[in-house]
């Protein structure tokens, strides 16, 4: 597990690269059939049964306010201890070790920790704690 603390999952959303620490992720799967979530904000696409747990599935591009119409190709499921949440993303690019990237500057995004420089371009390292807090706030507003 200590090895995963130093690795990042790089994925794409609407032509831009994003990253999460591998330790935050339970699994990456193909998009399954989803059950609807009544009264949920538009960015929520439904829920799935993930190894016996009900997990809300959110279109991360819509949540972040990104435009475009690339259909999501993968689902990034977070560890249950973090949140019962999964993100629809366009594609998974690769897993990269922390020492293979350069931590650049704070990204211009309230959900970002920093910008990473990679051989294939820059990626935004997402602040998962802030992102989850905002998802909870948005869900409370619709109730």
trRosetta pair geometry for C-beta under 8 A, 3 or more apart (Angstrom, degrees):
i j d omega theta_ij theta_ji phi_ij phi_ji
1 4 5.6 -51 -158 31 46 112
1 5 7.1 58 145 -31 67 93
1 23 6.9 78 -173 -118 84 105
2 5 5.5 -39 -160 14 42 119
2 6 7.6 23 153 -6 62 102
3 6 6.5 -73 -168 39 36 100
3 7 6.8 23 146 -17 70 117
4 7 5.5 -66 -143 38 43 110
4 21 7.6 97 152 162 79 88
4 22 4.5 -118 -162 99 89 111
4 23 4.5 129 123 -72 106 77
5 21 7.0 1 -150 -175 40 127
5 23 5.2 26 -89 -43 53 142
6 97 6.1 13 131 -158 98 77
6 98 4.4 -99 -172 9 74 120
6 99 7.2 8 173 -16 119 87
7 21 7.3 107 81 -160 51 64
7 22 4.2 1 92 3 100 137
7 23 7.9 125 55 -28 81 76
7 95 5.5 15 175 177 120 104
7 96 6.8 159 -156 81 72 34
7 97 5.6 -46 -101 -103 76 50
7 98 6.7 -108 -77 -28 26 79
8 19 4.5 7 175 -171 124 121
8 20 6.9 154 -156 77 76 29
8 21 5.9 -56 -103 -103 67 44
8 22 6.4 -136 -97 -29 14 84
8 95 7.0 162 81 -156 42 59
8 96 5.3 -21 61 63 93 86
8 97 7.9 126 17 -137 79 5
8 98 6.5 105 -21 -80 102 67
8 101 7.0 -12 29 -5 143 148
8 116 7.3 -177 108 -83 172 171
8 123 8.0 140 140 104 139 147
8 125 7.1 -72 -134 -111 138 102
9 19 6.5 154 76 -151 48 64
9 20 5.3 -12 53 60 101 82
9 21 7.7 55 11 138 82 8
9 22 5.5 119 -35 -87 91 72
9 25 5.8 25 -8 -11 149 158
9 28 7.3 171 -151 -59 146 131
9 76 7.0 152 117 -129 151 131
9 92 6.6 -49 -177 -144 103 106
9 95 5.7 -30 -99 -101 60 76
10 17 5.8 -7 -171 -168 100 111
10 18 7.4 153 -154 80 54 38
10 19 5.2 -26 -97 -94 63 90
10 92 7.5 109 84 -169 54 62
10 93 4.2 -53 108 62 101 116
10 94 5.4 6 50 57 112 65
10 95 7.3 -179 13 -92 80 23
10 96 5.8 38 -22 -1 119 115
10 118 6.8 58 -111 -80 154 167
10 120 8.0 119 150 57 153 128
10 123 5.5 -86 -132 -106 101 160
11 17 7.3 148 80 -152 30 63
11 18 5.7 -28 68 66 79 88
11 19 7.5 150 20 -91 70 39
11 20 7.8 -1 12 10 113 96
11 74 7.1 -122 -137 69 127 132
11 76 6.6 -102 -40 -52 164 138
11 89 4.5 7 157 161 137 155
11 90 7.2 149 166 51 90 72
11 91 6.5 -178 -157 93 77 42
11 92 4.9 -43 -102 -109 92 54
11 93 6.0 -173 -100 1 28 84
12 15 7.0 25 -174 -89 111 8
12 16 6.8 150 -152 76 70 34
12 17 5.8 -43 -97 -96 69 58
12 18 7.4 143 -110 18 20 81
12 89 6.8 125 67 167 45 102
12 90 4.6 -60 98 68 90 119
12 91 5.0 10 41 53 109 85
12 93 5.9 97 -32 -50 93 105
13 16 5.8 -27 69 63 76 86
13 18 5.7 19 7 -4 114 126
13 60 5.9 -92 -105 98 141 107
13 61 4.6 -179 -170 -84 107 92
13 64 7.0 68 135 41 154 143
13 66 5.9 129 141 34 107 169
13 89 5.8 -80 -75 -144 87 81
13 90 5.6 165 -102 -4 35 106
14 61 5.1 119 -26 -138 113 128
14 66 4.3 -180 27 154 155 131
14 67 6.9 124 -154 76 149 38
14 68 3.9 150 -133 37 106 147
14 70 5.9 -179 -95 22 52 118
14 90 6.8 176 -33 -44 38 137
15 68 6.9 -179 -1 -94 103 162
15 70 7.6 154 -34 -23 73 145
16 66 7.3 -135 26 -122 123 140
16 124 7.1 18 152 3 118 112
17 93 6.5 -12 -126 -15 107 155
17 118 7.1 -93 127 34 163 137
17 120 7.1 122 -67 102 153 106
17 121 5.8 145 4 86 135 109
17 122 6.7 170 56 99 114 41
17 123 3.7 -72 120 -100 109 85
17 124 7.2 151 97 13 62 67
18 60 7.8 -132 61 138 166 141
18 89 7.6 -130 56 -131 122 127
18 123 5.9 159 -104 -169 9 90
18 124 5.1 -28 -114 63 71 86
18 125 7.7 139 -169 -93 61 21
18 126 5.8 31 -175 -37 111 109
19 96 7.9 -59 -123 45 128 113
19 116 5.9 19 5 14 151 144
19 123 4.7 77 -27 139 107 129
19 124 6.9 -176 21 85 79 38
19 125 4.7 -35 72 -101 108 65
19 126 6.8 -176 74 5 49 78
20 24 5.2 -99 164 66 110 131
20 25 6.1 110 105 -48 125 110
20 76 7.0 128 32 163 145 148
20 125 7.6 136 -86 -154 31 66
20 126 5.7 -26 -82 48 81 109
20 128 6.3 73 -135 -66 106 119
21 24 4.9 94 71 -5 84 105
21 25 7.8 -171 98 -6 50 91
21 128 7.9 -92 27 -12 93 134
22 25 5.8 -67 -155 36 43 110
22 95 6.3 44 -82 -140 129 114
23 79 7.8 -31 153 -22 55 141
24 78 6.0 -39 158 -139 83 88
24 79 6.2 -128 -172 7 37 104
24 82 5.9 59 -154 -66 81 165
24 128 5.6 -171 -151 -49 154 170
25 28 6.9 7 172 -50 132 83
25 76 5.8 -62 -128 -174 118 95
25 77 6.9 100 -163 74 73 53
25 78 6.4 -72 -109 -112 47 44
25 79 6.8 90 120 -33 2 80
26 50 7.5 92 96 160 146 136
26 77 4.7 -56 60 107 106 100
26 78 6.3 58 -3 128 96 18
26 79 4.7 139 -60 -88 90 52
26 80 6.8 55 -70 -21 144 72
27 50 7.7 178 47 -161 125 119
27 77 4.9 6 58 50 79 118
28 74 5.5 -1 -176 -180 101 123
28 75 7.0 158 -158 79 53 50
28 76 5.5 -17 -105 -103 83 64
28 77 7.3 -167 -83 16 30 78
28 92 5.6 32 -168 -61 157 151
29 32 6.8 -6 129 -31 128 100
29 74 7.2 143 75 -162 32 72
29 75 5.0 -23 66 62 83 104
29 77 6.5 29 7 -17 107 117
30 73 7.8 -51 -134 169 71 58
30 74 6.8 -64 -104 -115 39 57
30 75 7.1 31 120 13 11 97
31 34 7.8 -48 -179 -36 90 106
31 72 6.0 106 -66 105 135 105
31 73 7.3 -121 -15 -165 109 17
31 74 7.3 -151 -41 -128 78 10
31 75 5.4 124 -91 -38 58 109
31 88 6.5 35 -98 -121 115 103
32 48 5.3 99 65 -128 125 132
32 75 7.3 -51 5 3 79 155
33 48 7.9 132 81 -111 47 94
34 45 5.7 61 88 125 173 89
34 46 2.8 116 150 84 120 142
34 47 6.3 125 -166 46 87 29
34 48 5.8 -66 -111 -64 73 85
34 57 5.7 -103 -117 43 133 140
35 46 5.4 149 67 -177 34 109
35 47 5.0 -36 65 61 93 86
35 48 7.3 154 15 -83 85 37
36 46 5.5 -64 -93 -114 30 92
36 47 7.8 -2 95 14 12 86
37 40 3.9 40 104 -25 112 139
37 44 5.3 -55 54 139 136 136
37 46 5.9 169 -13 -133 87 35
37 47 5.4 103 -65 -30 102 102
37 56 6.2 34 -74 -125 156 97
39 142 5.2 158 160 144 91 118
39 143 7.1 92 138 -90 138 52
40 44 3.8 -62 146 62 134 145
40 56 7.4 174 -129 -146 147 121
40 139 6.9 -25 -131 -118 75 87
40 142 6.8 132 -130 78 20 163
41 44 5.7 102 65 0 67 99
41 138 5.0 -25 -31 155 152 117
41 139 6.9 -103 -8 -82 104 54
41 141 7.8 46 -69 67 114 107
41 142 6.0 -153 -58 -40 73 140
42 62 6.4 -118 116 165 94 139
43 58 5.3 26 135 -161 96 93
43 59 5.3 -132 -164 56 67 83
43 60 7.9 74 -176 -90 116 17
43 62 4.1 -177 -114 102 84 111
43 63 4.2 98 -166 -69 155 76
43 138 7.8 11 37 136 122 158
44 56 5.9 -47 -138 -177 116 108
44 57 7.0 110 -161 78 68 51
44 58 5.3 -46 -99 -100 59 74
44 59 7.7 -158 -87 9 10 77
45 57 5.1 -55 62 103 96 101
45 58 6.8 153 6 -119 84 20
45 59 5.4 91 -40 -37 115 94
45 88 6.1 37 7 -22 147 141
46 56 7.9 -172 114 -150 27 55
46 57 5.5 -1 69 49 64 112
47 54 5.4 11 172 -175 130 93
47 55 6.3 156 -159 77 77 40
47 56 5.4 -43 -99 -99 86 47
47 57 6.3 171 -103 3 27 87
48 54 7.6 160 80 -150 33 51
48 55 5.4 -23 62 62 81 94
48 57 5.7 58 -8 -40 103 124
48 75 7.6 40 7 176 157 164
48 86 6.9 -19 35 27 121 148
49 52 6.9 23 -178 -85 94 13
49 53 7.4 143 -159 68 54 34
49 54 6.4 -32 -99 -94 60 59
49 55 7.8 143 -112 17 12 85
50 53 5.3 -34 70 66 83 88
50 54 7.8 129 22 -118 80 10
50 55 4.6 15 5 -3 126 132
50 77 5.6 154 -134 -144 155 148
50 86 7.2 145 -55 -50 147 134
53 80 5.7 -89 -145 -108 176 128
53 84 6.2 -135 159 -127 114 107
54 84 6.5 37 93 177 62 135
55 77 6.2 9 171 -139 167 103
55 80 8.0 -100 -88 -98 108 81
55 84 5.0 -141 -113 178 61 75
55 85 6.4 -164 -168 -66 88 9
55 86 5.1 63 144 -17 125 107
56 84 6.2 83 8 116 83 84
56 85 5.4 -20 66 -109 92 65
56 86 7.1 -178 90 27 44 73
57 75 6.4 -42 -134 -137 118 123
57 85 7.9 146 -91 -163 29 52
57 86 4.7 -23 -108 72 74 104
57 87 7.7 169 -158 -87 63 11
57 88 6.2 67 170 -41 100 95
58 62 7.8 -133 173 63 79 102
58 63 5.6 34 161 -46 121 135
58 85 6.5 -7 3 -164 115 99
58 86 7.1 162 22 82 70 49
58 87 5.8 -31 71 -109 86 60
58 88 6.8 -142 98 11 37 85
58 135 6.8 -86 -69 -124 162 129
59 62 4.2 50 97 15 112 114
59 63 6.6 164 88 -16 59 86
59 72 6.4 -134 -125 -44 87 136
59 87 7.9 86 -142 -163 14 64
59 88 4.7 -29 -107 56 58 123
60 63 5.4 -54 -145 37 36 115
60 64 6.1 26 159 -12 69 109
60 87 4.1 30 -49 -162 121 113
60 88 6.2 -167 3 63 80 57
60 89 5.8 -2 35 -81 130 75
61 64 6.1 -64 -147 43 27 103
61 66 4.3 -80 -166 62 81 119
61 68 6.9 -79 178 60 142 104
61 70 7.7 151 -66 57 169 94
61 72 7.7 -159 5 -75 118 97
61 88 7.7 -66 10 95 91 91
61 89 7.7 125 -36 -124 93 50
61 90 7.3 65 -51 -42 132 95
62 65 7.7 39 -180 -73 32 25
62 66 7.4 -82 -65 49 23 75
63 131 7.8 70 138 -160 136 99
63 135 7.2 -16 -143 -90 138 94
64 109 7.7 -1 -155 -158 110 126
64 111 6.6 -104 -112 39 96 148
70 90 4.9 12 121 -117 131 120
71 90 7.8 111 86 -125 35 71
72 75 7.4 66 150 -71 127 66
72 88 3.6 -24 -136 171 167 105
72 89 6.1 98 -143 60 97 17
72 90 6.1 -99 -119 -86 49 37
73 89 7.3 -51 52 97 71 62
73 90 5.7 33 15 173 100 40
73 91 5.0 10 60 -82 134 70
74 88 7.6 149 83 -154 43 50
74 89 5.3 -23 70 65 93 91
74 90 7.7 13 25 94 88 22
74 91 6.2 95 -1 -129 116 31
74 92 5.2 -1 21 -25 173 96
75 86 5.1 23 177 161 102 127
75 87 7.0 159 -156 78 56 40
75 88 5.9 -30 -100 -95 73 58
75 89 7.6 153 -101 19 23 77
76 86 6.3 167 81 -163 44 74
76 87 4.7 -10 56 57 99 96
76 89 5.7 34 -11 -4 112 124
76 92 7.6 131 -76 -83 104 108
77 86 4.3 -27 -101 -104 63 109
78 82 4.8 -98 162 77 119 125
78 83 5.3 24 91 58 146 84
78 84 8.0 -150 70 -108 104 8
78 85 5.2 18 26 73 128 81
78 86 6.5 -154 5 -87 74 49
78 87 7.7 71 -36 -10 95 92
78 128 7.5 143 -120 -160 132 132
79 82 4.8 87 67 3 85 104
80 83 7.9 -113 -153 80 29 18
80 84 6.3 25 -136 -87 72 70
82 85 7.7 -85 106 42 94 102
82 128 6.8 -22 -173 147 134 134
82 132 7.2 -140 160 -75 88 155
83 132 5.0 -160 -55 -130 150 128
83 135 7.7 82 -173 69 156 141
85 132 6.8 -170 18 -115 158 94
85 135 6.7 71 -116 115 149 168
89 92 7.0 84 92 -65 131 66
93 120 6.9 -156 -175 74 141 159
96 100 5.0 -120 -178 73 98 127
96 101 6.0 83 130 -42 133 109
96 118 6.7 -98 -89 -120 172 119
97 100 4.7 94 64 -5 82 106
97 101 7.9 -174 91 -3 49 85
98 101 6.4 -71 -159 38 37 101
100 118 7.7 40 126 -125 94 80
101 116 4.5 -11 178 -168 137 111
101 117 6.3 151 -168 66 76 53
101 118 5.7 -32 -113 -81 97 76
101 123 7.8 -62 -136 43 140 116
102 116 7.0 137 69 -162 47 59
102 117 4.2 -11 58 50 102 111
103 114 5.2 14 -163 136 95 152
103 115 7.8 123 -165 75 51 48
103 116 6.3 -36 -103 -103 52 68
103 125 7.9 -25 -124 -4 92 145
104 114 6.6 154 53 168 63 98
104 115 4.2 -45 61 87 118 96
104 116 6.6 176 1 -105 97 13
104 117 5.2 101 -57 -31 117 98
104 122 6.9 -37 7 -131 156 112
105 114 6.8 174 99 -155 19 82
105 115 5.5 4 57 33 64 113
106 112 6.9 129 -175 108 66 108
106 113 7.7 -100 -127 149 74 31
106 114 5.8 -67 -99 -108 44 61
106 115 7.3 75 145 -6 6 87
107 112 3.5 -64 63 142 120 161
107 113 7.7 46 18 60 104 34
107 114 6.3 120 -15 180 87 16
107 115 4.5 124 -72 -59 89 88
107 124 4.7 61 -102 -127 170 99
107 125 7.6 170 -10 39 129 65
108 112 7.6 29 49 39 20 145
109 112 3.9 80 71 -12 103 118
109 124 6.0 22 35 -155 149 145
110 130 6.8 -141 146 154 79 141
111 126 5.6 -12 144 -148 97 86
111 127 5.5 -153 -175 45 47 89
111 130 5.6 -166 -121 98 59 115
111 131 4.9 66 -145 -77 115 92
111 134 7.3 -76 -88 15 108 148
112 115 7.3 16 175 -61 136 66
112 124 4.8 -74 -115 -172 120 106
112 125 6.5 96 -160 69 76 56
112 126 6.3 -64 -103 -109 52 41
112 127 6.1 54 116 -11 4 96
113 125 4.5 -53 54 102 106 105
113 126 7.0 47 -3 113 92 11
113 127 4.8 135 -56 -72 80 84
114 125 5.1 12 57 41 73 120
115 122 5.3 -5 -179 -172 109 116
115 123 7.2 150 -162 75 60 39
115 124 6.0 -35 -106 -100 67 58
115 125 7.3 -161 -92 8 16 84
116 122 6.6 149 76 -159 50 61
116 123 4.5 -18 60 62 106 92
116 124 7.6 -163 16 -76 84 10
116 125 5.6 90 -29 -41 109 102
117 122 5.8 -33 -100 -101 56 75
118 121 6.1 1 66 59 93 40
118 122 7.1 156 23 -101 81 22
118 123 5.7 37 -6 -7 126 110
126 131 6.0 14 170 -37 114 144
127 130 4.2 29 112 24 117 115
127 131 6.2 153 88 -20 64 90
128 131 5.4 -57 -143 40 33 116
128 132 6.1 33 159 -20 68 106
129 132 6.0 -56 -148 35 26 108
129 133 6.5 28 154 -18 61 107
130 133 5.7 -54 -148 35 32 113
130 134 6.4 30 155 -17 65 106
131 134 5.9 -58 -152 37 29 110
131 135 6.6 31 151 -21 64 104
132 135 5.6 -50 -147 32 35 112
132 136 6.5 36 153 -19 65 103
133 136 5.8 -56 -154 35 32 111
133 137 6.5 32 150 -19 65 105
134 137 5.5 -51 -147 35 36 114
134 138 6.4 36 155 -19 66 104
135 138 5.8 -54 -149 37 31 110
135 139 6.4 31 153 -19 64 106
136 139 5.8 -55 -149 35 32 110
136 140 6.5 32 153 -20 65 106
137 140 5.7 -56 -150 34 31 112
137 141 6.6 37 153 -26 64 103
138 141 5.7 -49 -152 26 34 116
138 142 7.2 25 155 -14 62 103
139 142 6.3 -61 -159 34 35 105
139 143 7.1 39 148 -29 64 104
140 143 5.8 -52 -156 21 39 116
